[in-house]
């Protein structure tokens, strides 16, 4: 796949000067490589058009849209509740958070309140989702680093335990469709809560085991420290959120900033990075998991009894008053927002998702310039994208 | 299958065909294994299916889960996910195929060497699934590729994928190398590669592969096709 000087490039989309004059015999032409959409490192159907000088990236163009499933258009033609299963399929690693973000927007639009027990359940499920997401991310990141599946086996072992809980509660492993406007769908049994609490109590020992194998690893340190540095100024300007932003040292977490749900009642800290490199982004995930465990333990201690649905909320014939609302929360990947515009009909007039994965991806080129191709794979892995959310 | 067996031409190389199963079992007890080349070939192929490492959407996560320790697809000899289509025998279409992605899927299929098989995993790959009404979603990969096994579910559980794989193994074991019902990859008249559609202005061009899929006849009011 060599883009030579005179012949037209097989990747016609690349613009600008892609070919450089040969200055010395040791430097050839620039090389255009299309990574993806079928590539083991791109986490789904994502393509990077990379221009290389030797092995060093001089230009990178992310190409997406290979999984554009018309989520927003379909939602505008479906009832409010009918969109809930579709939100599962946005970020399919963390469906509980996505459900909650959508429910949050609709509750804002319709002026519904949520009972205390449901608020606690939402936090429990969102934080369990964060554990699933981060543990999978770390597994995939090490896959990208070249450890060929082993850390992923550990990660998926833990994921399966949590996924089993989701299945016991909602009936589905991945696509939970659990949150409702004004509450939750199913009340967990005491056995479920006991099992979940046991899992959470055992989670730190798993993290210790996992970290003892990964964090201090010499190859890992060499491959990630100082790689893919992200300047906080750049990150803020690009609207980057979530662990990627906090790895650059910006203290911005919607759980603290917005204080949605009952998060202000919880005692937890926000981990921050210093360098904004891939290693910090990895550590951010590990530290966030430890904080999530704290939140979960507190939630299990304080979970009140009571109803799980707002009695005023009705599922059938749901027609919110005309108006608009934007509901957002800190999903495992960053600020996930839903913008809804209602004209009083059973389906939203305009429905828009603010996907954290897509916006975190915008600075991929800045992070990758000057690094090698192998590093681009790792940097992409550390950003944590899910293509269902990027392309929608 | 029964009608096909009746019309089957006599095996030109009856290696194991002229002794009964009881006799074979008796010989096996004495340490002598009798088999036909066809059986041996199918046995070997069905137990080392290498899928292409190719995840499209949500179902890909369950495909990965099927490869991990709990479900362990390695028990069925299919754990070697090859990133290159040139080394793969099986394409698991795991997720929504959009119109932008469909040409690449067909191209990957063309690049796979024969014998090759295709599993449509999940509602989206079968028919478009929940996203069927979308303007950018292909309504089933079987419009372009010959699908061997369909696995319903959204997403199917890893157990369902394993079951699908076992069904495929059964299918492979029943294949013949010669005769009128010979396997697809042994026949010169059945194509293994298909024209790659282009991502046109309004839709894929062409919208389907007529060699693989024709639209069902419309249902009339009287109910007769």
Boltz contact constraints between the chains, C-beta under 6 A:
constraints:
  - contact:
      token1: [A, 37]
      token2: [B, 104]
      max_distance: 6.0
  - contact:
      token1: [A, 38]
      token2: [B, 54]
      max_distance: 6.0
  - contact:
      token1: [A, 38]
      token2: [B, 108]
      max_distance: 6.0
  - contact:
      token1: [A, 40]
      token2: [B, 53]
      max_distance: 6.0
  - contact:
      token1: [A, 40]
      token2: [B, 83]
      max_distance: 6.0
  - contact:
      token1: [A, 44]
      token2: [B, 55]
      max_distance: 6.0
  - contact:
      token1: [A, 45]
      token2: [B, 56]
      max_distance: 6.0
  - contact:
      token1: [A, 45]
      token2: [B, 101]
      max_distance: 6.0
  - contact:
      token1: [A, 65]
      token2: [B, 100]
      max_distance: 6.0
  - contact:
      token1: [A, 66]
      token2: [B, 100]
      max_distance: 6.0
  - contact:
      token1: [A, 66]
      token2: [B, 101]
      max_distance: 6.0
  - contact:
      token1: [A, 67]
      token2: [B, 57]
      max_distance: 6.0
  - contact:
      token1: [A, 68]
      token2: [B, 98]
      max_distance: 6.0
  - contact:
      token1: [A, 68]
      token2: [B, 136]
      max_distance: 6.0
  - contact:
      token1: [A, 69]
      token2: [B, 96]
      max_distance: 6.0
  - contact:
      token1: [A, 69]
      token2: [B, 131]
      max_distance: 6.0
  - contact:
      token1: [A, 69]
      token2: [B, 134]
      max_distance: 6.0
  - contact:
      token1: [A, 69]
      token2: [B, 137]
      max_distance: 6.0
  - contact:
      token1: [A, 70]
      token2: [B, 134]
      max_distance: 6.0
  - contact:
      token1: [A, 70]
      token2: [B, 135]
      max_distance: 6.0
  - contact:
      token1: [A, 70]
      token2: [B, 136]
      max_distance: 6.0
  - contact:
      token1: [A, 74]
      token2: [B, 134]
      max_distance: 6.0
  - contact:
      token1: [A, 89]
      token2: [B, 58]
      max_distance: 6.0
  - contact:
      token1: [A, 92]
      token2: [B, 58]
      max_distance: 6.0
  - contact:
      token1: [A, 153]
      token2: [B, 68]
      max_distance: 6.0
  - contact:
      token1: [A, 153]
      token2: [B, 69]
      max_distance: 6.0
  - contact:
      token1: [A, 156]
      token2: [B, 68]
      max_distance: 6.0
  - contact:
      token1: [A, 160]
      token2: [B, 70]
      max_distance: 6.0
  - contact:
      token1: [A, 388]
      token2: [B, 57]
      max_distance: 6.0
